[in-house]
Amino acid sequence: MEKLLSIADGVEEDTRARLDDVDASLVLREMVSRAALLVGPSMPVTIQFDLAAADKKLGYLVTIGPGESKVESGWSQDAPARIRQDLAELVRSVFGPVGGEHATREIELMENPGPKTIDPDAVLDKRRATALAVHQLLKACSPRQLDLDTLALHFGSDKWADHWYTPHYDRHFAPYRERRVKLLEIGIGGYEASDQGGESLRMWKHYFRRGLINGLDIYDKSSLDEPRIRTIKGSQADPDFLIELAGRIGPLDIIIDDGSHLSADVITSFQALFPLLAPGGLYVIEDLQTSYWPGWNGGSDDLNDPGTSLGFLKTLVDSLHHQERAGSRPSAMDKEVGALHMYHNIGFVEKSVNAEQSSAAWIPRDLDPMTWMYPPTANEDTE
């Protein structure tokens, strides 16, 4: 999938030059996956796709409907609708930058015997179902479909309703939505059940239509893998593993910690992964309420305890202002914390060069500003 995303990127001539490396069925399966989010026909409908690639034609049969969706290579004279399009154009409209064209697209609904009466009958029902199926697939090529709240509800993610995180995510992730992001979410869900969880991974897949989504969990969740979603088994408490993983699947643009929520694990993961986050990337930590819970390595006695999740994040405020601390020797992390955004139970840390200069050196640091700006006069000194 990463190669396909690369082919769709850049200028159109580059896409055309690399069409031999394109598996058109992957493009159509992505369309079927997106189409499933939209209102579909009440019966299975098979659409014929005729795709032009240089000097050859490719035929595929795409079936969508209740309980059935599949992509098969081949041709059928019985398909109720046919969509013809240049393959390079289709690849770019599905996976390319915003602004993909559909100048070569041609849609043909097959002629059938008309209805016998003005009342709805099977012929008319089939034609309406066909039109709805075609609409589904064409809408799947558009850059934007559903907002994050709707996607969370559709897939059953707890980031909306159980928590109210999606508005914050959308605020910070919107600038990344059309990029070829690489995202890692720690914690897949479903506990030890191998076929359970992955709701948020699927949500992110459809939010980032050009993204590669990775999920990390201590249990094997490989049965949840699908195009653009990959699961990895491992522990967020193991920094060596995390460093190796980031090197293998990165560079990562977004990291979300929705794992154990134990303060020790949260801090270990951040210290291992934040340095490996791509410049301009975002690191998100969810469910910070556990920072106050003793059973989760947290507590409420010392609110500045750096051993708790929130206590640790508070130290990053000092990292952000390392230039202002007299005699400070900034660490590598101090130099990379560009911004912090805190909301109820969730925090976002931006990675960027933190090298802004302090206030002018001639401004005294150790004098009362009123005394410095308005020094006493000679008369005042003698009074």
C-alpha positions as CSV (number, residue, x, y, z in Angstrom):
1,M,0.0,0.0,0.0
2,E,2.8,2.4,0.7
3,K,4.1,2.0,-2.9
4,L,0.5,2.6,-4.2
5,L,0.3,5.8,-2.2
6,S,3.6,7.0,-3.5
7,I,2.5,6.3,-7.1
8,A,-0.7,8.4,-6.5
9,D,1.4,11.3,-5.2
10,G,3.3,13.9,-7.2
11,V,2.5,14.9,-10.8
12,E,0.2,13.0,-13.2
13,E,3.1,12.0,-15.5
14,D,4.8,10.2,-12.7
15,T,1.7,8.2,-11.9
16,R,1.3,7.2,-15.5
17,A,4.9,6.1,-15.8
18,R,4.5,3.7,-12.9
19,L,1.1,2.1,-13.8
20,D,2.7,-1.3,-14.3
21,D,3.3,-1.4,-10.5
22,V,-0.4,-0.7,-9.8
23,D,-2.7,-3.4,-8.6
24,A,-6.0,-1.9,-9.7
25,S,-8.0,-4.3,-7.4
26,L,-6.4,-2.5,-4.3
27,V,-7.8,0.8,-5.6
28,L,-11.3,-0.7,-6.1
29,R,-11.2,-2.4,-2.7
30,E,-10.4,0.9,-1.1
31,M,-13.4,2.4,-2.9
32,V,-15.6,-0.5,-1.6
33,S,-14.4,0.1,1.9
34,R,-15.3,3.8,1.8
35,A,-18.6,3.1,0.1
36,A,-19.6,0.9,3.0
37,L,-19.9,4.1,5.1
38,L,-22.6,5.5,2.8
39,V,-26.2,4.6,2.2
40,G,-26.2,1.7,-0.2
41,P,-28.7,-0.4,-2.3
42,S,-31.2,-2.7,-0.7
43,M,-29.9,-5.6,-2.8
44,P,-26.5,-6.7,-4.1
45,V,-25.5,-4.9,-7.3
46,T,-22.5,-5.7,-9.5
47,I,-20.9,-2.8,-11.4
48,Q,-18.5,-3.4,-14.4
49,F,-15.3,-1.3,-14.3
50,D,-13.4,-0.8,-17.6
51,L,-10.0,0.8,-16.8
52,A,-7.6,2.1,-19.4
53,A,-3.9,1.7,-18.7
54,A,-1.6,2.7,-21.5
55,D,-2.3,0.3,-24.3
56,K,-4.4,-2.2,-22.4
57,K,-7.8,-2.5,-20.8
58,L,-8.5,-3.9,-17.4
59,G,-11.9,-5.3,-16.4
60,Y,-13.2,-5.7,-12.9
61,L,-16.6,-6.6,-11.4
62,V,-17.4,-4.8,-8.1
63,T,-20.3,-6.0,-6.1
64,I,-21.7,-4.0,-3.2
65,G,-24.9,-4.4,-1.2
66,P,-26.2,-5.8,2.1
67,G,-24.0,-8.7,3.3
68,E,-21.9,-8.8,0.2
69,S,-19.0,-6.8,-1.2
70,K,-16.2,-8.1,-3.4
71,V,-13.9,-7.2,-6.2
72,E,-13.1,-9.7,-9.0
73,S,-11.2,-9.4,-12.2
74,G,-13.3,-10.1,-15.4
75,W,-16.0,-8.9,-17.6
76,S,-19.8,-9.3,-17.7
77,Q,-22.3,-8.3,-20.3
78,D,-25.0,-8.6,-17.7
79,A,-23.8,-6.0,-15.3
80,P,-26.5,-3.3,-14.9
81,A,-24.0,-0.5,-15.0
82,R,-20.5,0.2,-16.4
83,I,-17.9,2.7,-15.3
84,R,-15.1,3.5,-17.7
85,Q,-12.1,5.6,-16.6
86,D,-8.4,6.1,-17.1
87,L,-6.6,4.1,-14.4
88,A,-4.1,6.8,-13.6
89,E,-6.9,9.2,-13.0
90,L,-8.8,6.8,-10.8
91,V,-5.6,6.1,-8.7
92,R,-5.1,9.8,-8.2
93,S,-8.7,10.5,-7.3
94,V,-8.7,7.8,-4.6
95,F,-5.2,8.2,-3.2
96,G,-3.8,11.3,-4.7
97,P,-3.7,14.9,-3.5
98,V,-7.0,16.9,-3.3
99,G,-8.1,18.2,-6.7
100,G,-8.1,14.9,-8.6
101,E,-10.1,15.1,-11.8
102,H,-12.6,12.7,-13.4
103,A,-12.4,14.0,-16.9
104,T,-12.2,10.5,-18.4
105,R,-15.0,9.0,-16.4
106,E,-17.9,7.6,-18.3
107,I,-21.0,6.1,-16.7
108,E,-23.4,3.8,-18.5
109,L,-26.6,2.4,-17.1
110,M,-27.7,-0.6,-19.1
111,E,-31.0,-0.5,-21.0
112,N,-33.6,-3.0,-19.6
113,P,-37.2,-3.6,-20.4
114,G,-39.2,-0.8,-18.9
115,P,-41.7,-1.3,-16.0
116,K,-45.0,-2.8,-17.0
117,T,-47.0,-0.3,-15.0
118,I,-46.5,3.0,-13.2
119,D,-46.3,1.1,-10.0
120,P,-42.9,0.1,-8.5
121,D,-41.8,-3.3,-9.7
122,A,-38.7,-5.4,-9.7
123,V,-37.3,-3.8,-12.8
124,L,-37.6,-0.3,-11.3
125,D,-36.3,-1.4,-7.9
126,K,-33.2,-2.9,-9.6
127,R,-32.5,0.3,-11.6
128,R,-32.8,2.4,-8.4
129,A,-30.5,0.0,-6.6
130,T,-28.0,0.2,-9.4
131,A,-28.1,4.0,-9.4
132,L,-27.5,4.0,-5.6
133,A,-24.6,1.6,-6.0
134,V,-22.9,3.7,-8.7
135,H,-23.4,6.8,-6.5
136,Q,-21.8,5.0,-3.5
137,L,-18.7,4.1,-5.5
138,L,-18.3,7.5,-7.1
139,K,-18.6,9.3,-3.7
140,A,-15.9,7.0,-2.4
141,C,-13.5,8.8,-4.8
142,S,-14.2,12.2,-3.3
143,P,-11.6,13.5,-0.8
144,R,-13.9,14.2,2.1
145,Q,-16.7,12.0,3.3
146,L,-17.7,11.9,6.9
147,D,-16.6,14.0,9.9
148,L,-14.7,12.4,12.8
149,D,-17.7,12.3,15.1
150,T,-19.7,10.3,12.6
151,L,-16.8,8.0,11.9
152,A,-16.3,7.3,15.6
153,L,-20.0,6.4,15.9
154,H,-20.0,4.3,12.8
155,F,-17.1,2.2,13.9
156,G,-17.8,2.1,17.6
157,S,-14.8,4.0,18.8
158,D,-15.0,5.3,22.4
159,K,-13.4,8.6,21.4
160,W,-16.8,10.1,21.1
161,A,-19.6,9.7,23.8
162,D,-17.5,7.5,26.2
163,H,-15.0,10.3,25.9
164,W,-15.4,13.6,24.1
165,Y,-12.1,13.6,22.3
166,T,-13.0,13.8,18.6
167,P,-13.5,17.6,18.5
168,H,-10.0,18.1,19.9
169,Y,-8.6,15.5,17.5
170,D,-10.3,17.1,14.5
171,R,-8.9,20.6,15.6
172,H,-5.3,19.3,15.6
173,F,-5.5,16.6,12.9
174,A,-7.4,18.5,10.2
175,P,-4.2,20.0,8.7
176,Y,-2.8,16.4,8.3
177,R,-6.0,14.9,6.9
178,E,-4.9,15.0,3.2
179,R,-1.3,14.1,3.9
180,R,0.3,10.7,3.5
181,V,0.6,10.3,7.3
182,K,2.0,7.4,9.2
183,L,0.1,6.9,12.4
184,L,0.8,4.7,15.4
185,E,-1.9,4.1,18.0
186,I,-0.8,2.3,21.2
187,G,-3.7,0.1,22.4
188,I,-6.1,-1.6,19.9
189,G,-8.9,-2.7,22.3
190,G,-10.7,-6.0,22.8
191,Y,-8.3,-7.2,25.5
192,E,-7.1,-10.7,24.9
193,A,-9.7,-11.6,22.2
194,S,-7.8,-11.8,18.9
195,D,-10.8,-10.8,16.8
196,Q,-12.0,-7.9,18.9
197,G,-10.9,-4.2,18.9
198,G,-9.6,-2.0,16.1
199,E,-12.5,0.4,16.1
200,S,-10.3,3.5,16.3
201,L,-7.9,2.1,13.7
202,R,-10.7,1.8,11.2
203,M,-11.9,5.3,12.1
204,W,-8.4,6.7,11.5
205,K,-8.1,4.8,8.2
206,H,-11.2,6.6,6.8
207,Y,-10.3,9.9,8.3
208,F,-6.8,9.8,6.7
209,R,-7.7,8.6,3.3
210,R,-4.1,8.5,2.3
211,G,-2.7,7.4,5.6
212,L,-1.0,4.2,6.8
213,I,-2.4,3.2,10.2
214,N,-0.5,1.0,12.7
215,G,-1.8,-0.4,15.9
216,L,0.3,-1.8,18.9
217,D,-1.1,-4.1,21.5
218,I,0.2,-6.7,24.0
219,Y,-2.1,-9.2,22.4
220,D,-2.0,-10.6,18.9
221,K,-4.5,-8.7,16.8
222,S,-3.3,-9.7,13.3
223,S,-6.8,-10.9,12.3
224,L,-7.8,-7.2,12.2
225,D,-5.2,-6.4,9.6
226,E,-6.6,-5.0,6.3
227,P,-5.3,-2.7,3.6
228,R,-3.7,0.4,5.2
229,I,-4.2,-1.1,8.7
230,R,-1.4,-3.1,10.3
231,T,-1.3,-4.5,13.8
232,I,1.9,-5.2,15.8
233,K,2.2,-7.3,19.0
234,G,4.4,-5.8,21.7
235,S,4.6,-3.9,25.0
236,Q,4.7,-0.2,25.4
237,A,6.7,-0.7,28.6
238,D,9.7,-2.0,26.6
239,P,11.6,1.1,25.3
240,D,14.0,-0.9,23.2
241,F,11.1,-2.6,21.3
242,L,9.5,0.8,20.8
243,I,12.6,2.3,19.4
244,E,13.1,-0.6,17.0
245,L,9.4,-0.5,16.0
246,A,9.5,3.3,15.2
247,G,12.6,2.7,13.0
248,R,10.9,-0.1,11.2
249,I,7.5,1.5,10.4
250,G,8.4,5.2,10.6
251,P,9.0,8.0,10.2
252,L,5.8,8.5,12.3
253,D,3.8,11.7,11.9
254,I,1.2,11.0,14.7
255,I,1.5,8.8,17.8
256,I,-1.5,8.2,20.1
257,D,-1.1,6.6,23.5
258,D,-4.4,4.9,24.3
259,G,-2.6,1.9,25.9
260,S,-2.4,0.8,29.5
261,H,-2.8,4.3,30.9
262,L,-0.4,3.4,33.7
263,S,1.8,6.5,34.4
264,A,5.0,4.5,34.2
265,D,4.1,3.1,30.7
266,V,2.9,6.5,29.5
267,I,6.2,8.1,30.4
268,T,8.3,5.3,29.1
269,S,6.5,5.4,25.7
270,F,6.8,9.1,25.4
271,Q,10.5,9.2,26.3
272,A,11.2,6.4,23.7
273,L,9.0,7.5,20.9
274,F,8.8,11.3,20.9
275,P,12.5,11.8,19.8
276,L,11.7,9.6,16.8
277,L,8.5,11.4,15.8
278,A,8.8,13.3,12.5
279,P,9.4,17.0,12.7
280,G,6.0,18.7,12.8
281,G,4.4,15.6,14.2
282,L,1.9,15.2,17.1
283,Y,2.1,13.0,20.2
284,V,-1.3,12.5,21.9
285,I,-1.9,11.0,25.3
286,E,-5.4,9.9,26.2
287,D,-7.2,9.2,29.5
288,L,-5.0,11.4,31.7
289,Q,-7.5,11.0,34.6
290,T,-5.5,8.0,35.6
291,S,-2.7,10.3,36.6
292,Y,-4.7,11.0,39.8
293,W,-5.5,7.3,40.5
294,P,-3.2,5.5,42.9
295,G,-3.9,2.1,41.4
296,W,-2.6,3.4,38.0
297,N,0.8,4.7,39.3
298,G,-0.9,8.0,39.9
299,G,-2.0,10.1,42.9
300,S,-3.4,13.4,44.1
301,D,-1.1,14.2,47.0
302,D,1.7,15.8,45.0
303,L,0.2,17.3,41.8
304,N,3.7,18.0,40.5
305,D,5.1,14.5,40.9
306,P,7.0,13.8,37.6
307,G,6.3,10.1,38.1
308,T,2.7,10.6,37.1
309,S,1.5,11.2,33.6
310,L,0.3,14.8,34.2
311,G,3.2,15.6,36.5
312,F,5.5,14.5,33.7
313,L,3.6,16.6,31.1
314,K,4.0,19.6,33.4
315,T,7.7,19.3,33.2
316,L,7.4,19.8,29.4
317,V,6.1,23.3,30.1
318,D,9.5,24.0,31.6
319,S,11.0,22.3,28.5
320,L,9.1,24.7,26.3
321,H,10.6,27.6,28.2
322,H,14.1,26.3,28.6
323,Q,15.6,29.5,27.2
324,E,14.1,31.5,30.1
325,R,15.7,29.5,32.9
326,A,19.0,30.9,34.2
327,G,21.9,28.5,33.7
328,S,19.8,25.8,32.1
329,R,21.4,23.3,29.8
330,P,18.6,22.1,27.5
331,S,18.2,18.5,26.8
332,A,17.5,17.1,23.4
333,M,13.8,16.8,24.3
334,D,13.8,20.5,25.5
335,K,14.9,21.5,22.1
336,E,12.0,19.6,20.4
337,V,8.9,20.4,22.4
338,G,7.2,23.0,20.2
339,A,3.8,23.3,21.9
340,L,1.5,21.7,24.4
341,H,-2.3,21.7,24.2
342,M,-4.2,20.3,27.2
343,Y,-7.9,19.4,27.4
344,H,-10.0,17.4,29.8
345,N,-8.2,14.0,30.1
346,I,-6.2,14.4,26.8
347,G,-3.0,16.2,25.8
348,F,-1.3,17.0,22.5
349,V,2.4,17.7,22.2
350,E,3.8,19.2,19.0
351,K,7.3,18.4,17.9
352,S,9.2,21.2,16.3
353,V,12.5,23.1,16.8
354,N,12.3,25.0,20.1
355,A,14.9,27.6,19.6
356,E,13.2,31.0,20.0
357,Q,15.4,33.5,21.7
358,S,14.6,34.9,25.1
359,S,13.9,38.5,25.8
360,A,16.7,41.0,25.1
361,A,19.7,40.3,27.3
362,W,19.8,43.9,28.5
363,I,16.6,43.6,30.4
364,P,17.5,42.9,34.0
365,R,16.3,39.5,35.4
366,D,17.0,40.1,39.0
367,L,15.6,43.6,39.6
368,D,12.1,44.8,40.4
369,P,10.9,46.0,37.0
370,M,9.3,49.1,38.6
371,T,12.6,50.0,40.2
372,W,14.5,49.4,37.0
373,M,12.1,51.4,34.8
374,Y,11.6,54.2,37.3
375,P,14.8,54.6,39.3
376,P,14.6,57.0,42.3
377,T,15.7,60.6,41.7
378,A,18.5,62.2,43.7
379,N,15.9,64.1,45.8
380,E,14.0,60.9,46.5
381,D,17.3,59.3,47.6
382,T,17.8,62.1,50.3
383,E,14.3,62.1,51.6
